[in-house]
């Protein structure tokens, strides 16, 4: 190997070390050493078999009868006293159709159709076949030691599909259905499946014990179900004793690999901290409860201070993971209030900041947020008759737990707050509607521009931790509840190439790719090197003189223009600058300047929903799409000649771009394991730099677009509304 090759490998190793850091690298190395040496396996063997976890060992001063009676009497308080007492308010929130839907889902679960990743239902049987991948039919041996396993394998596929039923998220629909009608088949089903899981998964001995996070999420789900069904005749002292044995075993298991969770610096640490804290708080009869509660509180404080910025951004840069983290924090804050436990005040402060941050990017009409960042389908509190992508249940729950105002009117999103807070609004005197001021600063790396009804998210961040997506200057565009330009999501972490987290790359984001390279160098499914750093500012420009270009009543709170750049192509001698302008609610202009020297291939990509398109012109590239009765015109101009294509589901359906790997294009993944056709617009230019590319997006027919010399002009009724130059920017 030549000197250059050796230096290149050394540089990559240095970057990998930088990505993880000394502390995290040592924690991860210690975990891998314990796995590889057999030390962890020997430790797991020492507590195998449920006899190690019998009540006489883990809680010798109590009896099964006491465990149940004290909870039925409210001696170990939870979010609610009696789930069935919520029926009247629950029915009011759901309505007749919502009630029927909840009961139908719960009935379907008893017939073997289980929820997966927030949106899917897969046939697994009931009790489920715990060791089968329901998509591929592949199985993992129940005797396979988890210490010798990874999350993907040729023989069992993507382990996430096998692990999902054992998160026990199906207990939430069962609990909701029981609260509505009091049908005893639902608690009986829960206890039967608990007994079945215990028989098939002896402590520490099989594949379903692989992850401390999975163990912790089971603790939360089992605790919720125990309290939801505590007054049911199916809930017997012996069954409660078994469940406490299982919870104790899971808390012990979580404690063994806390170092791994800390090394990840991700949602894993939040989950495991809250799982331990919950076990210690709700089950003080257990001998290690005090230690779990203390350790959980310390780990939660560490996670909050380390991973949530003062501005409220969770450093995994994923809106779905931020929702997960907020659910865990709100669960803990509410339980600490009920049990009168003092947590570090900064936990509440940063929870509030994180809630306020995510609220800025929840669309006011649809309740959805951009599908930004990694999305593994996690939804740990499915307590509302709302879509998986609807963030309004989170916002309502947060407003009640934190006692803060909300802009939400009453709706089905009120249910989670009812379960955790016993009420669905902050207070009786809360105003029916309030409009919070826009508070997101440029330092977060996220910008919202536009109006309340027509707005864009622009990503322009500076990384201090390892990034998970190569998506600098990506634009998500929303128009009256329609996510018009969108993020593709994730689909699979552990699929066959290119579906091994392939949607994290630059090619599928709404930005410009240079020379068919991502903005950063990929070094694994979750690892990027040569981090792209971006900067930007959002600001307000003077409104157009046209009366119909006036902004909505709340839009004064939002800037209408963004300007920024990133250096992800510095190794090619290229800089990408982008301007995003909301001209009116029906007109958006995006200007991309690619600066540098030499000839390069530039590929501008836009991902749209699966809309029908009526027409496409080649020069300039213009495509017309329709959604219901509205037409959208997508026009792309460039200072150098280009070619264009429309791609749906990995297949080119129009245009003249030749060559290139387009199998990732024209797809979106609303949740993990779900892949749906979408529309990719691809504009390609191969030319010496600098090059300017201008995208104009128009809703409806009121605005006219024309090219005059090197100017693009937007007008209405012969009156000019906006103009922009087509000439390439000269640095």
C-alpha angles and dihedrals in degrees: 000000000000126000091254091054092048092049090048092054092046090051091050091051090051090052092048089052090049091049093057102028129218097279095046092043091054092047091050092045090052091052093049091046091055091049096045097044094052092242092119092046091054090049091052091049090056092068103033118133127046091256087078089059102046116135093252089064102039101033108013095166097061140060133219089251092054092048091058101036095052090053094047088052093050096251092134100039124211135180092288135021098217123005092210090059087068092062098099095050091039092055090049091054095044103039122207095295092048092050091052091048093052093049091045091053092049091048090050090054090055087053091054104265105127129189116250128191096344098290111041134079118202131184108249104146124242116288083030124239091254095199104045129094100228093206101049101021090233118144137207119213112254087220095056110118110240090216088071097047139091131197094262133037138162091240100050103018121210107006092205089077090054094045098048099080089051090061082074092217087149088076090076094063089044090052092048092050091048092051091052100049109006092232109170094211089080100057090039089054091051094052092045091053091047090055090047093050091050092052093049098041113046112191115292095342108103144046096271090068091063099108135047090208092056089048091051095049089052089055090056095046094045091049092051091050094045091057094040091054101031094112094047119108086231089067102084129175091249093053092048090050090052091050092051089051089053093047091049091051091049094049090050090049091051092052092057095066103031088122090064091051091049091050091054093058088203142103088299091078093049092051095048094044092052093043092054093043092049093050090050094046102044098038108042089157089076114095096232096041096108092050092049092049092049094045092046092052092049093048092047091053089049092050094047096048093043102041108029115066123217087256090057102254118143106223096229086076093222124125093205092051089047088056090049092050091048092051089053092048094046090048089053097043092050093047091046089054092050093047093040093237118158113226126185105287091227089068090064093041094054093041088058091047092050091050092049091049096052091043089064090064099046110106109240095219103041101025089226127127127211114282087241124165129350114350115187095169096258115161107155098177106045094173104137140069090241135112119273089248094052111108096185094095087057093048093049092046091049092050091054098043093045095036093234134142121262135197092222125115117213115287146130088297088075094077101085090054089052091055097047102031105025089238135070099216132046095247142336092254096050111127115254092240136007131175115220118212119253106261108167111121127210089247090074092067090236126102130188115197133172130042135311091272103030113041146142137215113216120192116215111149141160113223123223092161129045111288123230100200133040093221110124113160091011112158125211111193125199128188120185094326096320116115093221099175111026150177116257094225123214113284099181138005094189106035130118114281128311088025095061094107088310093149090070091077130098095248095074097042125091097259140081123287119204122213090345092290128127117243088253134034114258117227101171141338092294104019130089127181131195091042116221110229122202138189132189148150134220121209144155124262124201112279120254118264089235110104092217090056091066117126128243123269092264100036094093085078091062129067114234101209138053130192124182148131142208135208099215091123097047089117086063093044091248131128124194120211123182136190121193117192130184100206094175133338087272099042132063128175123195118188119194120192118191108196131191138067137290131036119304139171112242122193118189112196132194123182116207132178117267094281125160114248122215102192145001130198123194107211109063094013108244128168126182119209132182133212114183102312098337125096123208123200116205111191126177125193127181135190089231125044115274143177130227144200141186114222126190123185093347093309126106109235099173140006141053108267109130126202131000132107106283100161091107092051126090094033136107132186115210089185140356114301094012120108122180132179116260135166122264118195110201124189117185128195125177110188146115114285142284098064129167122204119189124195119194119192118191129183115207129351104281096097124065125207124204138166118231114183103303095341131093112211128197115199143169122206090347091306115120114239102174142349135194133184122247092200113112115257115257112212 
